Amino acid sequence: MHSDPAAAGRRALADRARRISRIRRRIAATAVSAFALVWGLIAATGSMGSQATSTTTASTTQATTTGSSQSSESSQSSDSGQLPSVTTGQS
């Protein structure tokens, strides 16, 4: 007996649809897990902006403290009250 060509075609299309569906689910799962991994990494390490801000704040505080102690120790120097310039990597 010969098999029905229409039924064979429907089976082939159904198999193809199942393979495509499986591939799409794998891609979606990979994208979601990669997003979650990167999001967790950023949350664990903190953002780059807050790190640069805290460094600048620490440098400014140190310069202010140093400038205040110098001005109280030596009132004869004209630039002892000026703070040194702070250079940051941000524009």
Secondary structure as UniProt FT lines:
FT   HELIX           5..45
FT   HELIX           48..73
FT   TURN            78..81
//
